[in-house]
Amino acid sequence: MGSKNKQKRFNENKTFENVIEPSRSEVLENSLGYKGAWNKKFFKNDNPIILELGCGKGEYTVALAKKFPDRNFIGIDIKGARFWRGAKTAIEEKITNVAFIRTQIELVDHIFAEHEVSEIWITFPDPQIKYKRTKHRMTNQVFLDRYKKILTPDGLMHLKTDSEFMHGYTLGLLHGAGHEVLYANHDVYKQAGSPEEVTSVQTFYEKQYLEKNKPITYIQFKIS
């Protein structure tokens, strides 16, 4: 994507009422006032909040919002030029239970209050395969501790990935730390019993993986 096109999307994001682009200090200081008040101040309802972390183009966020109008969906990514597409689609189609936040995933427990989130989706994250990148894996224990802070006591986690490494690493960590694995599948499109919301929504890159016959894996779990 050219720099001019990126800048155009950044500028358009600023006009979207469903996009929030706080500075790091605004997040840490909660100067926007949304932490603990997302339903009251932004969505104006009491529906459950579901996050998509590293939401990319926002395809999953928007598709789930259309499928479940009685839930609120928030996509988070640092790359605003990517989720511009999802934000624009939501506005064009008048999908009001959608928001996008441009910020770092590591700040998620500064954006949401304790027990404010019902579910978290992590879709096709960078597996960070090199050992020195372990601290950046979005399912390492440090990140899981952050998620636990903001999830309701029975809150659900979802990991959907094309990376066998990420799938195996996460399963091993979950079992080793005593977390509750509710469902795990090494190939959601070829094995029966996959949750409908896992197979009915496909991202742009996921479709490319499937064309190459690359297995898509999925884990649903609770953080103990």
C-alpha positions as CSV (number, residue, x, y, z in Angstrom):
1,M,0.0,0.0,0.0
2,G,1.4,3.4,-1.0
3,S,2.1,6.1,1.6
4,K,-0.5,8.4,0.0
5,N,-3.2,5.7,0.3
6,K,-2.2,5.0,3.9
7,Q,-2.4,8.7,4.8
8,K,-5.8,8.9,3.1
9,R,-7.0,6.1,5.3
10,F,-5.5,7.6,8.4
11,N,-7.3,10.8,7.7
12,E,-10.6,9.1,7.0
13,N,-10.3,7.1,10.2
14,K,-10.3,10.4,12.1
15,T,-13.8,11.1,10.7
16,F,-15.2,7.7,11.7
17,E,-17.3,7.7,14.9
18,N,-16.5,4.0,15.4
19,V,-12.7,4.5,15.5
20,I,-10.8,5.6,18.6
21,E,-7.1,6.4,18.3
22,P,-5.7,7.3,21.7
23,S,-2.2,8.2,22.5
24,R,-0.3,5.8,24.8
25,S,-0.5,8.4,27.6
26,E,-4.2,8.7,27.1
27,V,-4.6,5.0,27.5
28,L,-2.4,4.8,30.6
29,E,-4.1,7.7,32.3
30,N,-7.6,6.7,31.1
31,S,-8.1,10.3,30.1
32,L,-10.7,9.2,27.5
33,G,-12.9,7.9,30.3
34,Y,-13.9,4.7,28.5
35,K,-12.3,2.2,30.8
36,G,-15.1,0.5,32.8
37,A,-17.7,2.5,30.9
38,W,-17.6,1.2,27.3
39,N,-21.2,0.0,27.4
40,K,-22.5,3.2,29.1
41,K,-20.5,5.8,27.2
42,F,-19.9,4.2,23.8
43,F,-22.4,1.5,23.0
44,K,-25.2,2.9,25.1
45,N,-26.4,-0.6,26.1
46,D,-25.5,-3.5,28.5
47,N,-24.6,-6.1,26.0
48,P,-21.6,-8.3,26.4
49,I,-18.3,-7.0,25.0
50,I,-16.2,-9.2,22.7
51,L,-12.7,-8.2,21.5
52,E,-10.6,-9.2,18.5
53,L,-7.0,-8.6,19.2
54,G,-4.7,-7.9,16.2
55,C,-7.9,-7.5,14.1
56,G,-6.2,-6.7,10.8
57,K,-8.7,-5.6,8.3
58,G,-11.5,-6.1,10.9
59,E,-13.2,-8.8,8.9
60,Y,-13.9,-11.0,12.0
61,T,-15.0,-8.1,14.1
62,V,-17.5,-6.9,11.5
63,A,-18.8,-10.4,10.5
64,L,-19.4,-11.4,14.2
65,A,-21.1,-8.1,14.9
66,K,-23.5,-8.8,12.0
67,K,-24.1,-12.3,13.2
68,F,-24.7,-11.3,16.8
69,P,-26.4,-7.9,17.0
70,D,-27.0,-8.4,20.7
71,R,-23.3,-8.2,21.5
72,N,-20.7,-5.4,21.2
73,F,-17.5,-6.0,19.2
74,I,-14.2,-4.1,19.4
75,G,-11.3,-4.7,17.1
76,I,-7.9,-3.7,18.3
77,D,-4.8,-3.2,16.1
78,I,-1.9,-0.8,15.9
79,K,-2.2,-0.6,12.1
80,G,-5.1,1.8,11.5
81,A,-4.7,1.7,7.7
82,R,-5.7,-2.0,7.9
83,F,-8.8,-1.8,10.1
84,W,-10.0,1.2,8.0
85,R,-11.7,-1.3,5.8
86,G,-13.7,-2.8,8.7
87,A,-14.6,0.5,10.2
88,K,-15.8,1.8,6.8
89,T,-17.8,-1.3,6.1
90,A,-19.5,-1.0,9.5
91,I,-20.5,2.6,8.8
92,E,-21.7,1.9,5.3
93,E,-23.8,-1.0,6.5
94,K,-25.0,0.8,9.6
95,I,-23.6,-1.8,12.0
96,T,-23.6,0.1,15.3
97,N,-22.3,-2.6,17.6
98,V,-18.7,-2.3,16.3
99,A,-15.7,-0.2,17.4
100,F,-12.1,-0.1,16.5
101,I,-9.2,1.0,18.7
102,R,-5.8,1.8,17.4
103,T,-3.3,0.9,20.1
104,Q,-0.9,-1.7,21.3
105,I,-2.3,-5.1,22.5
106,E,0.0,-4.9,25.5
107,L,-2.1,-2.1,26.9
108,V,-5.4,-4.0,26.8
109,D,-5.7,-4.1,30.6
110,H,-5.4,-0.3,30.7
111,I,-8.2,0.1,28.1
112,F,-10.8,-2.2,29.9
113,A,-11.7,-2.6,33.5
114,E,-11.8,-5.8,35.6
115,H,-14.5,-8.2,34.2
116,E,-15.6,-5.8,31.5
117,V,-15.0,-8.2,28.6
118,S,-16.9,-11.5,27.9
119,E,-14.8,-13.0,25.1
120,I,-11.5,-12.4,23.4
121,W,-10.7,-13.6,19.8
122,I,-7.1,-13.8,18.6
123,T,-7.2,-14.5,14.9
124,F,-4.0,-15.4,12.8
125,P,-1.5,-13.7,15.1
126,D,2.2,-13.5,14.2
127,P,3.5,-16.7,15.8
128,Q,6.8,-15.1,16.7
129,I,8.6,-18.4,16.2
130,K,12.1,-17.3,17.2
131,Y,12.8,-18.0,20.9
132,K,13.9,-14.4,21.6
133,R,10.4,-13.3,20.4
134,T,8.6,-15.4,23.0
135,K,7.6,-12.4,25.0
136,H,5.7,-11.1,21.9
137,R,3.6,-14.2,21.5
138,M,0.0,-13.2,22.2
139,T,-0.8,-16.3,24.1
140,N,2.2,-16.3,26.4
141,Q,1.5,-16.3,30.2
142,V,2.1,-12.5,30.5
143,F,-0.5,-11.8,27.9
144,L,-2.9,-14.4,29.4
145,D,-2.6,-12.6,32.8
146,R,-3.6,-9.4,31.1
147,Y,-6.6,-11.0,29.5
148,K,-7.7,-12.6,32.8
149,K,-7.8,-9.2,34.4
150,I,-10.4,-7.9,32.0
151,L,-12.4,-11.1,31.3
152,T,-15.5,-12.0,33.2
153,P,-15.0,-15.0,35.6
154,D,-16.3,-17.4,32.9
155,G,-15.0,-15.4,30.0
156,L,-13.9,-17.3,26.8
157,M,-10.7,-17.1,24.8
158,H,-10.5,-18.1,21.1
159,L,-7.3,-18.7,19.1
160,K,-7.6,-19.3,15.4
161,T,-4.4,-19.7,13.5
162,D,-2.7,-21.2,10.4
163,S,0.5,-21.7,12.4
164,E,0.9,-25.3,13.7
165,F,3.7,-23.9,15.9
166,M,1.4,-21.3,17.5
167,H,-1.3,-23.9,18.0
168,G,1.1,-26.4,19.7
169,Y,2.8,-23.8,21.8
170,T,-0.5,-22.5,23.1
171,L,-1.9,-25.9,23.9
172,G,1.3,-26.9,25.7
173,L,1.2,-23.7,27.7
174,L,-2.5,-24.1,28.6
175,H,-2.1,-27.7,29.7
176,G,1.1,-27.0,31.6
177,A,-0.4,-24.0,33.5
178,G,-3.6,-25.8,34.3
179,H,-5.9,-23.6,32.2
180,E,-9.2,-25.1,30.9
181,V,-9.1,-26.2,27.3
182,L,-12.7,-26.5,26.1
183,Y,-12.1,-27.4,22.5
184,A,-9.1,-27.9,20.3
185,N,-9.0,-28.8,16.6
186,H,-6.0,-29.1,14.2
187,D,-8.1,-28.7,11.1
188,V,-11.4,-27.0,11.6
189,Y,-12.6,-27.4,8.0
190,K,-11.9,-31.1,7.8
191,Q,-12.9,-32.3,11.2
192,A,-16.5,-32.4,12.4
193,G,-17.8,-30.4,15.4
194,S,-16.1,-27.1,14.8
195,P,-18.1,-24.1,16.2
196,E,-20.1,-22.4,13.5
197,E,-18.6,-19.0,14.1
198,V,-15.1,-20.5,13.5
199,T,-15.9,-21.8,10.0
200,S,-18.5,-19.4,8.8
201,V,-16.2,-16.3,9.0
202,Q,-13.0,-16.3,6.8
203,T,-10.5,-13.5,6.6
204,F,-8.8,-12.4,3.4
205,Y,-5.6,-14.2,4.3
206,E,-7.4,-17.3,5.6
207,K,-9.0,-17.8,2.2
208,Q,-5.5,-17.7,0.7
209,Y,-4.3,-20.3,3.2
210,L,-7.3,-22.6,2.4
211,E,-6.6,-22.3,-1.4
212,K,-3.2,-23.7,-0.6
213,N,-4.8,-26.5,1.5
214,K,-3.1,-25.2,4.7
215,P,-4.9,-26.5,7.8
216,I,-6.6,-23.9,10.0
217,T,-6.4,-24.6,13.8
218,Y,-8.6,-23.5,16.6
219,I,-8.6,-23.5,20.4
220,Q,-11.3,-22.4,22.8
221,F,-10.2,-22.1,26.4
222,K,-10.7,-20.4,29.8
223,I,-7.9,-18.8,31.8
224,S,-7.6,-20.3,35.3
